[in-house]
Amino acid sequence: AQRVTQPEKLLSVFKGAPVELKCNYSYSGSPELFWYVQYSRQRLQLLLRHISRESIKGFTADLNKGETSFHLKKPFAQEEDSAMYYCAPNTNAGKSTFGDGTTLTVKP
Amino acid sequence: NAGVTQTPKFRVLKTGQSMTLLCAQDMNHEYMYWYRQDPGMGLRLIHYSVGEGTTAKGEVPDGYNVSRLKKQNFLLGLESAAPSQTSVYFCASSYSLDDGEQYFGPGTRLTVT
């Protein structure tokens, strides 16, 4: 069965500290992988996708096919990074299975 | 472009009442989705559509029906609301199989008492 696991429901770091949000997936084939973010009182929006290999707002995510992981990282967290983050592998038909999400709090 | 819009933003229903949530997108996207978001459970796919006139069941379809009569609209219906359907409902759309990025609406907060 296709499954996405985000093991941390809550993650708290201090401003300026590195942060890593974990995502492990169990999928057949080679899914495309996305990270979405939901800031307080805002709609979900795409943060980054692995195929573009971009760094967005200082975040990067490396696909590790051997470990089937797609962890999201930022070397120096900022208070405005506080949000809910969802990992979402995308299968065919454009469907994404979303993880349960990780709520990141960056403390001053 | 308005992107993805949802109507209404909030609604309170009594058990057994019915209602329809409307999702509209002006991006000419083929694919549309309805999710529910519950605390600690992330986003769960209710139903989706790969094109006008087509619908398919997602992960948690029971108690919901959908219709996609026009490409730009995707309706989610609750025929007989139950307290377990209290949730925040999000609609999303995406352009194609090759571009899987989903664009989300602002959400509808539904409470069933």
Chai-1 contact restraints between the chains, C-beta under 6 A:
chainA,res_idxA,chainB,res_idxB,connection_type,confidence,min_distance_angstrom,max_distance_angstrom,comment,restraint_id
A,E32,B,G100,contact,1.0,0.0,6.0,A-B,restraint_1
A,R43,B,F104,contact,1.0,0.0,6.0,A-B,restraint_2
A,R43,B,P106,contact,1.0,0.0,6.0,A-B,restraint_3
A,L44,B,F104,contact,1.0,0.0,6.0,A-B,restraint_4
A,L46,B,E101,contact,1.0,0.0,6.0,A-B,restraint_5
A,N90,B,G100,contact,1.0,0.0,6.0,A-B,restraint_6
A,A93,B,V50,contact,1.0,0.0,6.0,A-B,restraint_7
A,G94,B,Y31,contact,1.0,0.0,6.0,A-B,restraint_8
A,G94,B,S94,contact,1.0,0.0,6.0,A-B,restraint_9
A,G94,B,L97,contact,1.0,0.0,6.0,A-B,restraint_10
A,G94,B,G100,contact,1.0,0.0,6.0,A-B,restraint_11
A,F98,B,G42,contact,1.0,0.0,6.0,A-B,restraint_12
A,F98,B,L43,contact,1.0,0.0,6.0,A-B,restraint_13
A,G99,B,G42,contact,1.0,0.0,6.0,A-B,restraint_14
A,D100,B,G42,contact,1.0,0.0,6.0,A-B,restraint_15
A,G101,B,G42,contact,1.0,0.0,6.0,A-B,restraint_16
